[in-house]
């Protein structure tokens, strides 16, 4: 099969387009013929060598849309040729966390394209449980723009932070894939949405997706501006996925009794916190990792009702994966960058 892969950690230039052996499905597994795979910041972190040990040569890509090419022994109810969307989180399915619908708390939890080979390829093998119905009315490129970011945003906003109608949510970096998903989900929930971005054009797009207010964090102090927009109160929920000093400022933008939920550390993992202000204002800080398959199924229901939509920034051929990743590194994208296979 053709794939875009790397053998050593490093920059985008380490990505090679070439041939790798075709994978074969084992018991309980399904072979997917990939038609589109969306990029995530995770792909960059893995390539750069952040995180756990990974198989080499490595194929990134967590967001896969395609069709069933073959099934392994014991697979029932899935037939070759069927269109399929892949849930990116892999878990054991039998532990207490999995049986309780908390897949990402499973000790065996893995992410497609991270600890296991992913979708920057013509073929990928996934567990039967991870094969979901293909969303009607979407192209493969649009469908691939859904899973990881909408699942992550849903888990952050509702399962972790408990966002409710009428609350104010501050969505950081709304031009990113997960940020644009969060804006839409918060709007559907009936929240007031304040979006940040480093580009006025991205703020215009965020408003089109449902944001009520926009803050350019390059030209304004987003914490001070959030307090101004909320009459000095702050946001009930801050959707944070940047890390570093951004998280410290996010805490300052949070209302008394508010919640900050974070899933990323792009700007750094070490964050200074003023504990006196933190406990005096009774702010809660939640960590969040992906989510459960049932949450992704809830996302697909909203998609079917056309309450949310995937945001595709650009489409690159598989052979241009390095250029696609560079676009993300340069922060030029508004929404998802997708590889067409």
C-alpha positions as CSV (number, residue, x, y, z in Angstrom):
1,X,0.0,0.0,0.0
2,X,1.0,3.6,-0.4
3,X,1.5,5.5,2.8
4,X,3.0,8.7,4.2
5,X,5.2,7.6,7.1
6,X,8.4,8.4,9.1
7,X,11.2,6.2,10.4
8,X,12.8,8.8,12.7
9,X,11.5,11.7,14.8
10,X,12.0,15.2,13.5
11,X,10.4,17.8,11.2
12,X,7.9,17.5,8.4
13,X,10.7,16.7,6.0
14,X,11.0,13.3,7.8
15,X,7.7,12.2,6.2
16,X,8.2,9.8,3.3
17,X,5.6,8.9,0.7
18,X,6.2,5.3,-0.4
19,X,5.2,1.7,-0.1
20,X,4.6,-0.3,3.1
21,X,3.3,-3.8,3.5
22,X,-0.5,-4.2,3.4
23,X,-1.9,-4.8,6.8
24,X,-4.3,-7.8,7.4
25,X,-7.2,-8.0,9.8
26,X,-6.9,-10.4,12.7
27,X,-9.7,-11.9,14.8
28,X,-12.3,-9.2,15.6
29,X,-10.6,-6.7,13.3
30,X,-11.7,-4.8,10.1
31,X,-9.5,-3.7,7.2
32,X,-10.5,-0.2,6.1
33,X,-9.7,1.2,2.6
34,X,-9.0,4.8,3.5
35,X,-10.5,7.5,1.3
36,X,-9.7,10.5,3.6
37,X,-7.8,11.1,6.8
38,X,-7.9,14.4,8.7
39,X,-4.9,15.9,10.4
40,X,-4.6,16.7,14.2
41,X,-1.9,18.4,16.3
42,X,-1.4,14.9,17.7
43,X,0.2,13.9,14.4
44,X,2.8,16.6,14.8
45,X,3.6,15.8,18.4
46,X,4.0,12.1,17.5
47,X,6.3,13.0,14.6
48,X,8.4,15.3,16.8
49,X,8.9,12.5,19.4
50,X,6.7,13.8,22.2
51,X,4.9,11.1,24.3
52,X,5.2,7.3,24.4
53,X,7.2,4.9,22.4
54,X,5.6,4.2,19.0
55,X,6.0,1.5,16.3
56,X,8.4,2.4,13.5
57,X,8.1,3.1,10.6
58,X,5.1,5.0,11.8
59,X,1.9,6.0,10.1
60,X,0.0,8.8,11.7
61,X,-3.7,9.7,11.3
62,X,-6.5,9.4,13.8
63,X,-9.5,10.5,11.6
64,X,-10.4,7.9,9.0
65,X,-13.3,7.8,6.6
66,X,-13.5,5.1,3.9
67,X,-15.0,1.7,3.2
68,X,-14.6,-1.8,4.5
69,X,-12.1,-3.8,2.4
70,X,-12.1,-7.0,4.4
71,X,-13.0,-8.5,7.8
72,X,-11.2,-10.8,10.1
73,X,-12.4,-14.0,11.8
74,X,-15.4,-13.5,14.1
75,X,-16.5,-10.2,12.7
76,X,-20.3,-10.1,12.4
77,X,-22.6,-7.5,10.9
78,X,-19.9,-5.6,8.9
79,X,-19.6,-6.5,5.2
80,X,-16.9,-5.6,2.7
81,X,-17.8,-2.6,0.6
82,X,-19.8,-0.8,3.3
83,X,-18.9,2.8,3.9
84,X,-17.4,3.4,7.3
85,X,-16.3,6.1,9.7
86,X,-13.7,5.1,12.3
87,X,-13.8,6.0,16.0
88,X,-10.2,7.0,16.9
89,X,-10.1,5.7,20.5
90,X,-9.2,2.1,21.1
91,X,-9.9,0.4,24.4
92,X,-10.2,-3.1,25.9
93,X,-14.0,-3.0,26.1
94,X,-14.2,-5.2,29.2
95,X,-12.8,-3.3,32.1
96,X,-14.9,-1.3,34.6
97,X,-14.1,2.0,32.8
98,X,-15.1,0.6,29.4
99,X,-18.3,-1.0,30.7
100,X,-19.2,2.2,32.4
101,X,-18.9,4.2,29.1
102,X,-15.6,5.8,30.1
103,X,-13.5,4.4,27.3
104,X,-10.7,7.0,27.5
105,X,-10.1,6.0,31.2
106,X,-9.3,2.4,30.2
107,X,-5.7,1.4,31.2
108,X,-5.3,0.0,27.7
109,X,-6.6,3.1,25.9
110,X,-4.8,3.9,22.7
111,X,-5.3,6.4,19.9
112,X,-5.3,5.4,16.2
113,X,-2.3,6.9,14.6
114,X,-0.5,7.4,17.9
115,X,0.3,4.1,19.7
116,X,-1.0,2.1,16.7
117,X,-0.7,2.6,13.0
118,X,-3.1,5.2,11.5
119,X,-4.8,6.5,8.4
120,X,-2.1,8.3,6.4
121,X,-2.3,5.2,4.2
122,X,-4.4,3.4,1.7
123,X,-5.3,0.7,4.3
124,X,-5.6,0.6,8.0
125,X,-6.8,-2.1,10.5
126,X,-9.1,-1.2,13.3
127,X,-11.2,-3.2,15.9
128,X,-14.7,-4.1,14.8
129,X,-16.1,-1.9,17.7
130,X,-14.5,1.2,16.2
131,X,-16.3,0.9,12.8
132,X,-19.2,3.4,12.8
133,X,-21.9,4.3,10.3
134,X,-20.8,6.7,7.6
135,X,-22.6,10.1,8.0
136,X,-25.2,10.5,5.3
137,X,-24.7,13.4,2.9
138,X,-21.0,14.0,3.6
139,X,-18.0,13.5,1.3
140,X,-15.2,11.3,2.7
141,X,-13.2,14.5,3.3
142,X,-16.0,16.1,5.3
143,X,-16.6,12.9,7.3
144,X,-12.9,12.6,8.2
145,X,-13.1,16.1,9.7
146,X,-15.6,14.9,12.4
147,X,-14.4,12.2,14.8
148,X,-11.5,13.3,17.0
149,X,-12.2,17.0,17.3
150,X,-16.0,16.7,17.8
151,X,-15.6,13.8,20.2
152,X,-12.9,15.7,22.2
153,X,-15.0,18.9,22.3
154,X,-18.2,17.0,23.3
155,X,-16.4,15.2,26.1
156,X,-14.8,18.4,27.3
157,X,-17.9,20.6,27.3
158,X,-20.5,18.3,28.5
159,X,-19.1,15.2,30.2
160,X,-16.2,17.0,32.0
161,X,-17.3,20.6,32.4
162,X,-21.0,20.1,32.5
163,X,-21.9,23.1,30.3
164,X,-25.5,24.2,30.6
165,X,-27.9,26.4,28.6
166,X,-27.5,30.1,29.5
167,X,-23.9,29.8,30.6
168,X,-21.0,31.7,29.0
169,X,-18.2,29.7,27.5
170,X,-14.9,31.0,26.3
171,X,-13.5,28.9,23.4
172,X,-9.8,29.3,22.9
173,X,-8.3,29.1,19.4
174,X,-11.6,28.9,17.7
175,X,-9.9,28.6,14.3
176,X,-8.5,25.2,15.1
177,X,-10.4,21.9,14.4
178,X,-11.3,21.3,18.0
179,X,-12.1,25.0,18.6
180,X,-14.5,25.2,15.7
181,X,-16.2,22.1,16.9
182,X,-16.5,23.5,20.4
183,X,-18.1,26.7,19.1
184,X,-20.8,24.7,17.4
185,X,-21.5,22.3,20.2
186,X,-21.7,25.2,22.8
187,X,-24.1,27.0,20.5
188,X,-26.3,24.0,20.2
189,X,-26.4,23.7,24.0
190,X,-27.8,27.2,24.3
191,X,-24.6,28.8,25.7
192,X,-23.3,32.3,25.0
193,X,-20.0,31.7,23.1
194,X,-17.0,34.0,23.2
195,X,-14.3,32.9,20.8
196,X,-10.6,33.7,20.6
197,X,-8.4,33.6,17.5
198,X,-5.2,35.2,16.3
199,X,-6.7,36.4,13.1
200,X,-9.8,38.6,12.4
201,X,-10.8,36.4,9.5
202,X,-11.0,33.4,11.8
203,X,-13.2,35.4,14.2
204,X,-15.5,36.1,11.3
205,X,-15.7,32.4,10.6
206,X,-16.3,31.6,14.3
207,X,-19.2,34.0,14.3
208,X,-20.6,32.2,11.3
209,X,-20.4,28.9,13.3
210,X,-22.3,30.4,16.2
211,X,-20.0,32.5,18.3
212,X,-21.6,35.6,19.9
213,X,-18.4,37.5,20.5
214,X,-14.8,37.4,19.2
215,X,-11.4,38.4,20.7
216,X,-8.2,38.6,18.7
217,X,-5.7,37.4,21.3
218,X,-2.8,39.0,19.3
219,X,-4.3,42.5,19.7
220,X,-6.1,42.3,23.0
221,X,-5.7,40.7,26.4
222,X,-8.4,38.0,26.1
223,X,-8.8,37.6,29.9
224,X,-9.4,41.3,30.4
225,X,-11.7,41.4,27.3
226,X,-13.7,38.4,28.6
227,X,-14.2,40.1,31.9
228,X,-15.4,43.3,30.1
229,X,-17.8,41.3,27.9
230,X,-19.3,39.6,31.0
231,X,-19.6,42.7,33.1
232,X,-16.6,41.7,35.2
233,X,-17.9,38.2,36.0
234,X,-15.9,36.0,33.7
235,X,-16.8,32.9,31.7
236,X,-18.6,30.0,33.4
237,X,-16.6,27.5,31.3
238,X,-13.3,28.1,29.6
239,X,-12.5,25.6,26.8
240,X,-8.7,25.4,26.8
241,X,-6.4,23.4,24.6
242,X,-3.2,25.5,24.3
243,X,-1.5,25.2,27.7
244,X,1.4,27.3,29.0
245,X,0.7,30.9,29.9
246,X,-2.6,30.7,28.0
247,X,-4.0,28.4,30.8
248,X,-2.8,30.8,33.5
249,X,-4.7,33.6,31.7
250,X,-7.7,31.4,31.2
251,X,-8.0,30.9,34.9
252,X,-8.1,34.7,35.3
253,X,-10.9,34.9,32.7
254,X,-13.0,32.4,34.7
255,X,-16.0,33.3,36.8
256,X,-16.2,32.5,40.5
257,X,-17.3,28.8,40.7
258,X,-16.4,28.4,37.0
259,X,-14.7,25.6,35.2
260,X,-11.7,25.4,33.0
261,X,-11.3,22.2,30.9
262,X,-8.2,21.5,29.0
263,X,-7.0,18.8,26.6
264,X,-3.7,20.1,25.2
265,X,-0.3,21.6,26.0
266,X,0.9,23.0,22.7
267,X,2.4,26.1,24.4
268,X,3.9,24.1,27.3
269,X,3.0,21.7,30.0
270,X,4.3,23.5,33.0
271,X,1.8,26.1,34.2
272,X,2.1,28.5,37.2
273,X,-1.1,28.8,39.1
274,X,-1.9,31.4,41.8
275,X,-3.4,29.0,44.3
276,X,-4.8,31.7,46.6
277,X,-6.9,33.1,43.7
278,X,-7.7,29.6,42.5
279,X,-9.2,28.4,45.7
280,X,-10.7,31.7,46.8
281,X,-12.7,31.9,43.6
282,X,-13.5,28.2,43.8
283,X,-12.5,27.5,40.2
284,X,-12.4,23.9,39.0
285,X,-9.8,22.7,36.5
286,X,-10.5,19.6,34.5
287,X,-8.2,17.5,32.4
288,X,-9.8,15.8,29.4
289,X,-8.7,13.1,27.0
290,X,-10.7,12.3,23.8
291,X,-14.0,10.5,24.9
292,X,-16.1,7.4,24.6
293,X,-17.7,5.9,21.5
294,X,-21.2,6.7,22.9
295,X,-20.3,10.4,22.9
296,X,-19.2,10.2,19.3
297,X,-22.5,8.5,18.4
298,X,-24.3,11.5,20.1
299,X,-22.2,13.8,17.8
300,X,-23.3,11.8,14.8
301,X,-27.0,12.4,15.8
302,X,-26.4,16.2,15.9
303,X,-24.7,15.9,12.5
304,X,-27.6,14.0,11.1
305,X,-30.0,16.7,12.3
306,X,-27.7,19.3,10.7
307,X,-27.2,21.1,14.0
308,X,-23.4,20.9,13.5
309,X,-21.2,20.6,10.5
310,X,-17.6,19.7,9.8
311,X,-15.3,22.5,8.9
312,X,-12.8,21.6,6.2
313,X,-10.0,24.1,5.7
314,X,-8.1,22.4,2.8
315,X,-7.5,19.1,1.2
316,X,-4.1,17.7,0.2
317,X,-3.1,14.5,-1.6
318,X,-1.5,11.8,0.6
319,X,1.8,12.4,-1.1
320,X,1.7,16.1,0.2
321,X,1.3,15.2,3.9
322,X,4.4,17.2,4.9
323,X,3.0,20.3,3.3
324,X,-0.4,19.7,5.0
325,X,1.4,19.4,8.4
326,X,3.3,22.6,7.7
327,X,0.1,24.5,7.0
328,X,-1.0,23.4,10.5
329,X,2.3,24.4,12.1
330,X,2.0,27.8,10.4
331,X,-1.5,28.2,11.9
332,X,-3.0,29.0,8.6
333,X,-5.9,26.7,8.9
334,X,-9.5,27.5,9.9
335,X,-10.9,24.1,10.7
336,X,-9.6,20.7,9.5
337,X,-6.8,19.9,7.1
338,X,-7.6,16.7,5.3
339,X,-5.6,14.2,3.2
340,X,-7.4,12.6,0.2
341,X,-6.3,9.1,-0.3
